[in-house]
């Protein structure tokens, strides 16, 4: 990225301000990036743990497989999933806040005794599945933001800060050269003046 500048004091001051802003922001961005990196790992571990817990629960209830054929479809359904927004390293990410289940009324005396357990098991499995999905979405959001932050850190660190420093160096060199040329030309003019005065005096 080429930094546009002019060889004058105003441009030098502006570039100095821009450089300072980036140098001050860089440590914060680096901290955010490392915090997001840790959060991504945590969210991934949570999601995997919940998916594994769901698998384990499904295996645990394998012995009930034959009974599920007797279970009335549509007896229990999810009416709403409540999500809340949590801030992780300055990034808004989703978190599960609750699940609303709709349970159709049924005659407990007419239905098998394990129906109540069946409802509890389905609630448990649904909660684990939804928690796993929300954790995975949280990981995706955090990963996306981590990548953006890493890009910004690299832009500041490898492109903009060195670019501004180089531009400032060029302007300073140019201004020093101008000053030296001005002094040299003043000396030349002064020397010529003195020579002319000497010649006229003779």
VENVEN-V654787 format. One record per backbone hydrogen bond with DSSP energy under -1.0 kcal/mol. CO is the residue of the C=O (numbers start at 1). NH is the residue of the N-H. E is the energy in kcal/mol with one decimal. If there is no record, write none. Layout:
BEGIN
co = <CO,CO>
nh = <NH,NH>
e = <E,E>
END
This chain:
BEGIN
co = <6,8,9,10,11,12,13,14,15,16,17,18,19,20,21,22,25,26,27,28,29,30,31,32,33,34,35,36,37,38,39,40,41,42,43,44,45,46,47,48,49,50,51,52,53,54,55,56,57,59,61,62,64,67,72,75,77,80,82,82,84,86,88,91,93,95,98,100,100,102,107,112,114,115,116,117,118,119,120,121,122,123,124,125,126,127,128,129,130,131,132,133,134,135,136,137,138,139,140,141,142,143,144,145,146,147,148,149,150,151,152,153,154,155,155,156,159,160,161,162,163,164,165,166,167,168,169,170,171,172,173,174,175,176,177,178,179,180,181,182,183,184,185,186,187,188,189,190,191,192,193,194,195,196,197,198>
nh = <8,12,13,14,15,16,17,18,19,20,21,22,23,24,25,26,29,30,31,32,33,34,35,36,37,38,39,40,41,42,43,44,45,46,47,48,49,50,51,52,53,54,55,56,57,58,59,60,61,62,64,65,68,70,75,104,102,100,97,98,95,93,91,88,86,84,82,79,80,77,111,115,118,119,120,121,122,123,124,125,126,127,128,129,130,131,132,133,134,135,136,137,138,139,140,141,142,143,144,145,146,147,148,149,150,151,152,153,154,155,156,157,158,159,160,161,163,164,165,166,167,168,169,170,171,172,173,174,175,176,177,178,179,180,181,182,183,184,185,186,187,188,189,190,191,192,193,194,195,196,197,198,199,200,201,202>
e = <-2.0,-2.0,-2.7,-2.5,-2.6,-2.1,-2.1,-2.4,-2.6,-2.2,-2.4,-1.9,-2.7,-2.5,-2.0,-1.9,-2.5,-2.5,-2.3,-2.5,-2.6,-2.3,-2.4,-2.7,-2.3,-2.0,-2.3,-2.7,-1.8,-2.4,-2.9,-2.4,-2.4,-2.6,-2.5,-2.6,-2.6,-2.6,-2.3,-2.5,-2.4,-2.2,-2.3,-2.6,-2.6,-2.6,-2.3,-2.4,-1.8,-1.5,-1.6,-2.1,-1.5,-1.9,-1.6,-3.0,-3.8,-3.4,-3.6,-1.2,-2.1,-3.0,-1.6,-2.9,-3.2,-3.1,-3.4,-2.4,-1.5,-2.3,-2.1,-1.6,-2.6,-2.3,-2.0,-3.0,-2.5,-2.3,-2.4,-2.8,-2.6,-2.6,-2.2,-2.4,-2.8,-2.8,-2.1,-1.9,-2.7,-2.5,-2.1,-2.3,-2.6,-2.4,-2.2,-2.5,-2.6,-2.7,-2.5,-2.2,-2.4,-2.3,-2.0,-2.4,-2.7,-2.4,-2.0,-2.7,-2.7,-2.5,-2.8,-3.3,-2.9,-1.4,-3.1,-2.6,-1.9,-3.2,-2.4,-2.4,-2.4,-2.6,-2.3,-2.4,-2.4,-2.7,-2.7,-2.6,-2.8,-2.6,-2.8,-2.6,-2.4,-2.9,-2.9,-2.6,-2.6,-2.9,-3.0,-2.1,-2.4,-2.5,-2.6,-2.6,-3.1,-2.6,-2.5,-2.6,-2.5,-2.7,-2.5,-2.4,-2.8,-2.9,-2.0,-1.2>
END
